[in-house]
Amino acid sequence: MSNVDKKILVYSTTWCSDCKRAKKFFGEHRIPYINIDIEENPAGMAYVEEVNNGKRIIPTIVFPDGTILVEPSNAELAEKMGLRTRAERSFYDVIIIGGGPTGLTAAIYLSREGKETLVIERAGLGGQVGITQVMDNFPGFDEGIAGAEFADRLERQARRFGVEILQAQDVTSIDREEEGYLCVTTWDGSTYGAKAVLLATGAHYKRMGIDGEDDLIGVNVHFCATCDGAFYKDKKILVVGGGNSGFEEGLFLTKFADQVDIVEFMPQVKASPVLQDKVATMPNMKVTTNHVIKKLEGDGKLEKIIVQDRATKEIKEWDYDGIFVFIGLEPNNALLKDKAELDRMGFVVTGKDLMTSYPGVFAAGDVRSGSTKQAAAAAGEGATAALMIRDYLNEVG
């Protein structure tokens, strides 16, 4: 069997919103797939029509075992991939929302303490770490470790200590019941009670907020090099953002693209000197500073990037096949908006015990105000949060 035969095939188009959603699902869960644009692939078009009795229904998704799903929901995709979305119990000592290094580390510590612990994660376990190509600065891995492998190890360790994990599941609300316990509700209407909740939802990459961006997200605008870089083999990519993430992901993208350029809004880049030196040695990389992207143009796919030189005010047109955006993080704070104190950037404010101003709800990791946004620190905060929650549970009984 060829490598193609072993992968999921997604028959889609660039304009199909359900196709974008399905591909986003696979990307978030680090599930490899091959995209086949039926408008550019006559054989793909013919196959879709054959499967759907002459109709062009997309996405049509073919799995390695021969199963075909047509316009599947995220719940159907989760079931097909064997992801558990409903918990075994209705009440837990602790519910942790978020399955990154913070959440999984906290879960390991709490479960080892004998606490009934449930982790709920909407996307792939490992969070941002899971889609990082290589982690070179996590203590103990002297030669570095692939982010996906690190995430898999965390998951296996948590399960070994009896942590229950739900995936492909969104939490819609956290509420305090009259009885004093917290109630967590998920998107499918399930409710779970807990004595304490840890919010470890992390943060997400900011968008550029310009005309044309929304229509091209998932088509030619991306936020994950590991997920989408392979689609740009022998093509030309623009990376937006001159920080460590932009430089690291740009270097990774050179494995696929012929040319990878970086554009930075400010007059100087913010990436570490080591990364700057590495990029400077790459013959197929160029860095442009003090430029702002004003608009993206294209009907269904990217055709032009409208850019302005901030020094001269000159308007330019750039041609690239795809854009990868790494311009900072925004906290995933929706569950505590209007319930707990947030700082001016929207990150969740906690006390020294990591409890928020919403009693019984703790916050740690990238979502917390003052966190350092580093994987090692996130894991450390997870351990600290677990100890603080243990003490809280001993007090409330």
N, C-alpha and C positions, 0 to 999 in steps of 0.2 A: 504493500500500500504506500502511495506517495505521501509526502508531507501535506500536500493540498487535501488529499482524501481524509487525513486525520483531523482537519480543522473544520470549524463551523463556517458555512458559506452563507453570507447575507446578500440576497438579491434585493437591490434598492435603487433609489434615484437620489439626486442631490436635493430635490425640493420636498421630499416626503418627510413630514414631521414624525410619523410613527417609525420610519427608518432611523431617523436621528436618535429617537428615544431608545430603540433597541440597541443601536451601536453604542450609545452612551452607557447602557446597562452593562454590556460586555466589557467596555473600557474600564468602568468603575470597579468591576469585580475581577479585573486582570485576567479575563478569559480571551484567549487569542481567537481571531476570526479573520476571514478573508471577505472583503467587500467587493461585490460585483455590480457595477453600475449598468443596469439593463439598457439605458439609453446610449451607452457607448459599446455595448457588447451584444450583438445580434443573437448569439447563441444563448446568452443569459435571458434575453427577452423571450426567445422561443421556449426555453425551459420553464419560465414562469407561466407562460400561457398554457403549456402542456399540463403542468401540475394543477392549474386552477381552471381547467375546462375552458380554455380560450380567453380567460380574463387576465388582465395584467394587475394582479393584486400584490401589493408590496407593503411591508417587507415579507418576502418568502424566505424562510430560514431553514437550511438543511444541516442536520447534525451528523456526526461521524457514524452513528448507528443506523442511519437511514431515515430517522424520524424527520418529518417536515412540519413546521409550525408556520401558519399564515396569519399575519397581523397579531402576533401574540401580545398579551399584556405583560407587564413586568412580573406579575404574580405567576403567570404561566411559565415565563422564562426561569424564574427562581425555582419553581417546582421541577422543571426539566433538568436544571443543573444540580438538583439535590440540595438546595439551600433551605435550611429550616427557617420558617417565618413566624411560627407560633410556638409559644413556650409551653413547657410541661406543667407548670404550676401557675397558680393565680396570685401567690404572694411570696415575696423574697425579703431577705434581710436588706439587700442592697440591689438596686438596679443601676447599671452603668450605661449611659447613653454615649456611644462612641467606641469603636474597636481599634483605635490606633495604639501607639506605644503607651500612652497615658492610661487609657481604659483597660487594656489587656494587662498591664503591669499591676494596676490596682486590683483587678479581678484575681490575679494569681495570689497576691498577698492576702486578700480577704478570704478567698476560698481555702487557703492554707490555714487560716484562723478558724475555719469551721463555719463561716458565714455563707448562707445560701445566696449565690450571686448570679445575676442574669446580665449579660451584655447584649445590647441591641445596636446593630450597625446597619446603616442604610446602604452602604456601598461595600467595597472590598476591605477586608481586615488589614490593618496596618496603616490605614489613612494615607497621608502624604508620603510616609516612608515607603509604603508598598509600591508606589510608582516612581521611586527614586532609583536611578540606574545603579549607582554604587554609593555606599556609605563608607567614607574613609576616616571619619572622625568619631566613630562610636567606640568607646573604650572596650578593649578586649579583642577586637578584630584587627590585628596588626597589618593584615594585607587587604583590609576592606571587606565588605560583604554586600551582595546585591540586595537592594531594598526588598524585593519580592521574597527572597530567601529568609531575610530577617523577619518579615511579617509572618511567614509560614511557621518559623520556629516559635514565635510568640504565641501563635494560635495553638500549636501542638502542646506547648507548655501549659497554657491556660486550660485546655481540655483535659490534660493529664491530671490536673488538680481538681477536676469536677466542675469547672465553670460551664454554665449553659450559655450558648451563643445563638442569637438570631441574626440572620443576614437578609439583605434586600428588604429591610423593614424600616419604615419611617416612624418616628415618634411625633405625634401631633400636639400633645399637651402634657404638662405636669401640673397636677392640682393637689391641694391639700384637702383631705376629707375631714368631716367633723370628728371622726374617731381619732384623728391625730396622725394617721399614716398618709403617705403620698400615693397618688394614683397616676400611673403612666398609661396614656392611651396611644395606640398605634393606628396607622392609616386604615387598617382593615376593621377598625372598631373594637379590637381586643383591648382589655384593660388589665393592668397588673398592679398590685399593691406592693409597697415597700416601706421599710422604716426610714431609709435614707436613699437619696439619689445622687449619683456623681455625674455631672455634665462634663463630658470629655469629647465634645463634638468637634474640636479643632477649628480650623479656619480654611477658607478657600481662596483661590487666586482671584484677584480683582480683574474686572473687565475694563476695557479701554473707555467704554461709554461714548462711542462715536457712531455716527450714521453708518449703516451698513453692517455693523458688527453682529447684531442679533441674528440677522438672516443668514449669516455665513458660519455661525458657530456649529461645529461638527461637520462642516463641509470643507472650508479652507482656513477656519480660525480655530485654534486648539489651545488647550491648557495643560496637556500631558504629553511630553515627548516620548515616553516609554509606550504609551497607548497608541499614538497616532504617527509616530515618526516613520514607521515602515511604509506608509502610504506615499512617501515622497522620495522613493528611490530614484536617483539620477535627476532630481529636480532642484529647484532653488527655493530656499526658505529664509524668511525674515523672523528673527527672534526679537521681541519687544521687551526691553528691560535689561539694564546694565549691572544688576546685582549678581550675587553668587548664583542664584537660581538660573538667571538668564545665561550666564557663562557656562555653568555646568551642563544645562540641558542643550545649549548650543553645541558644545563639544560632542555630546552624545549623538546629536542629529547628524553630525558629519559621517556617521556610520552608514547613512542612507543617502543623504542629499549630496549633490555635486558642489553646491555653494550654500553656506550658512552665514548670514550677516546678522549683526546685532545693532539695534538702534536704541539709544538712551536719550531720555528727555532732558536731563541735566547736562551741564558742560563737562562734567567728569563722571566716569563710571564708578560704581560702588563695590564692584567685585574685588575679592582679595588679590593681592599682588601675584600669588602663585597662579591663580586662574588667569589673570591678565597675561602673564608671561606665557602660559600654555597656549592661549588663543593667538597670541602674537606670532607663535611659531607655525600656525596652521596656514598653509597657502590658500585654502579655500574658505577662509573666514575674514570678515572685515567688520570693524566697529565704527559706527557713526554716532557722534554725540551732539547734544544741543538741537535735536530735531524732534518734532511732535507729529504724530499721525493724526490727520484731521478727518479723514473719511475713507471708507472702503467702497469701491464701485464694482458692480458685477450683477448680472442677471442669473441667479442660481449658482454661480461660482465666481470666485475672485478674478477680476480683470485688471483693476488698477488700485494702487494705494496712493492716496493724496497726502503728501507730507509737506511740512513747512520748516524751513531753517529758522530757528528762533532768533538767531543773531541778525540775519540779513532780511528776514521776512519773505524770502523767496519761496514760492510754491513749486513743488516738484511732483512728478509722477513716477512711481516706482513699480516695477513689474516683478512679482514673485508668485510662486505656485501655492504657497501656504504661509500662514503666520502662526507663531507660537508665542503666547503672551505670559510673561512672568514679571508683573509689576507690583508685587506685594500681596498681602493677605488681608482678608476681611473675616471677622469672627462669625462662626455659625451659632448665633445667639438667639435665634427666633423663639426658642422655648422659654426664655427668661425675659423677653421684652415686656415692659409694663408690669413685671413681677419682681425683678431684682435690680439692684443698682448696676449700671453700666458706666464705663468711662466715656470720654468724649469721642473715642474711636469705635465704641460699641463693644469693647471687650468687657467681660464680666468681672466685677469687683468682688474680692473676697477678703476675709480676715486672715490672720495668721494661721488659723486652723483650716483654711481653705473653704470655709462655709460662706455661702452667699448671703445676701440679706433676706432671702426666702428660706425660712427655717427648714432644716433637714436636707436642703439641696446644696451640694458642694460643687466646686468647679476647679478643674486643673488642666494643665497643658495649654495648647495654643489659644484656646478660647478665653483663657484667664488674663485679666489685666496685669501687666508686669511680667508675663512669662517670656522666656528667652527665644522661643520658636526654634529650638534645637531638639533633635531626637533624644539625645542622652538626658537633657533636662526634662523632657516630657515624660520619659520613663521614671526619672527621679521623682517628679511631681506625682506620678501615679502611685508610687510606693508611699510617699508622704501622705497623700490623700487617703490611702487605705488605712494607715495608722490613725489618722484623725477621725475617720469614720468609725473605726473600731472603738475608739474612746467615746465617741458620741453614742454609739449603740449601747455601750455599757451604762451610760448615764440614763438613757431613755428606757432601757429594759426591753 
